Amino acid sequence: MGQYYVIVNLDKKEYIHPHKFGDGLKLLEFGTSSCGTMTGLTILLADGNGQGGGDLQSDHTIIGSWAGDRIVVSGDYADEGKFTNDPTINLYGFAKEHFEDISEAVITAMRDDEHLKGMIQPQM
């Protein structure tokens, strides 16, 4: 067993789910993956994509949409009430109940790029 995580945007009320990227849910399972969750997070946080070599080759509006926002890597054992203002639930549970999972949109943007298309793991 172990602690499972999602990556949450508090400002946009969105999250990404590591399993959707073909990664495990434990911190080091997705934190060290190649072409998975961390690539997706990088795409969301990018400011200025498409202006240089090595950028993601996609014009998807999801790219850079989290730049400047408050982001939390939230575990299912995290403190209840922290970030939620509800003492009965932690952010992991709250986000999964009330926020939008945008993993599919991020994966779509990743698949637009010819270099990434063949590297994306199948979803679990």
N, C-alpha and C positions, 0 to 999 in steps of 0.2 A: 504494500500500500504506500501511500505518500500523498503529498499535497498536490492538488491540481490547480491550474491557473488559466485565466483568460486575460487578455490585454484590453483595458477599458479606457475609453475616452469620456471623461466626466463632462466635458463641455458639450460634446455632440450627442451624448447619450447613445453611444455605439460601442461595440466591442468586436474583437476578432478571436476566433476559437482555434487553437493549435491543431486539433484533430482535422479540421477542414483543410489544412495545409499539408496533411499527411504526417504530422508530428505527434509525439506523445504530449500529454498534458502536464508533465512534471517540468519544473523550471529548467533543468539542464537538458531535458529531452528536446525542448523546442529552442532553448537558448543557444544551442550549439549546432542546430540543424543547418543544412545547406539548401538554399532555394525553397525555404518554407516560411514559417511564421515570422522570423526575423527579417527576411527579405520583404515580406508583406508590410511589416511595421516600418521598415525603411522607406518603402514607397509611400506610405501614408504621411510620413514626416518630411518628405523631400520638399525643399523649396528651390524652385528653379529647374525642375526636370525638363529635359528636351532642349537644353541650351549648350550641351557639350557632349563630346564623345563619351561613351560608357553609360549614358543615361538610359532609362527605360524607354523603349520604343513603343509608346502608346500615348494616345491623347485622351485617355479615360479621365473623367472629372474626379475620380477618387484619388488620383495622384496628388499628394501634397495637402489633402483635405484636413489632415490632423496637425499640420505645421503650426506651432505656437500654442496648441491646446494642452490641457492638463491630462496626462496619461498615467495610468496605474496598472502595474502587473499584479493582478489581484488573485490571491489564493483562496481556496475553499475553507482553509482553517484561519483566515484573517479575522481580526477583531470585528465583532458585530457593532454596528453603529458608526464605525469609522467610514467616512465618505457618504454615508446613506442617511444620516439623521433619523434612523430607525434602529433602536437598540435591540431589535429581534433578528436582524439579518445583516450579513456582511456584504461587501460590494460584489463579490463573486456571485452570490445568489441573487442579489438585487439586479445586477446587470443582466443576468440570464433571464430574469422575469420581466424586466421593464425596459431594457435597452435593445437596440437593433443590432443583430449580428450581420456585419458587412463583409464577412470573410469571402463570400462568393464574388462580390464586386471587385475585391482586391485580386483574387485569383484570376478573374477575367482580364484585368489589366496586365497581370503577369503573363498570361497566355498570349497577349497581343505581341509581345516581344519574341522575335524568332530565336534569340539565344536562350530564353527561359522556357519556351514552350515545351521542349522535350525533357526538361529537368524537373518539372513540377511533379511531385509525388501524387499518386492517386489518393483520394479522400478515404478516410477510415470510416 
